[in-house]
């Protein structure tokens, strides 16, 4: 099979490549997806040192993901089943761990079809439901993700459990602020993306139900540069966060999907991900 490998520039060089144009108006991140020569992700294997986590996907006749199975060191740990509405939006996920209680997630969307909230719940006896966690997302007028907040329930009340915001300054890379579960800034980050297809880009309804950094997540992250503020002797300086900063190398198939990703972090750890697909003829 014909393969091509994308080697990265240095992080500094990549960060100079803006996700926006040089004029006063930022370029929208949404685009009409390419629906030709699609590949559907069947399996991904994430490896770090001697550890391996495998996810396998099952599709229906409409090429929607209806089940995923998750393995750690080849031992099945959980399965997830997915339900869609008539418009093709993911509406429900049922999670069944091999050694724990089942939960289900219910997804809600705005009139434009963008994910606004999901709720994680655990069914109890006699029809009682225990609320476990939640997630909320907001967007700007150009349908770009601006905030994503995780919540947990404490005494039946929502409590923030980490968040991030994305801003789109003209002529500069997209900026991210990540906060921890106390609401304090954990780090700031900028990132760059390629223009190739991400592993799950053939199923936008699936990845769109869980907005993440780099939304709409149909391309691949090339680098993430994370920084924080350190104060010593009353003097504040900006320092890197090596555990959150990385550069990536992708090997692509003929349809421009990655078959292998190597993420090299600034703290020295290396994560590799292998992808297997079923591609249209």
Secondary structure, 3 states (H helix, E strand, C coil): CCCEEECCCCHHHHHCCCCCCCCCCCCCCCCCCCCCCCEEEEEEEEEECCEEEEEEEEECCCCCEEEEEEEECCEEEEEEEEEECCCCCEEEEEEEECCCCCEEEEEEECCCCCEEEEEEEEECHHHCEEEEEEEEEEECCCCCEEEEEEEEEECCEEEEEEEEEEECCCCCCCEEEEECCCCCEEEEEEEEECCCECCCCCCHHHHCCCCCCCCCCCCCEEEEEEEEEEEECCEEEEEECHHHCEEEEEEECCCCEEEEEEEEECCCCEEEEEEEEEECC
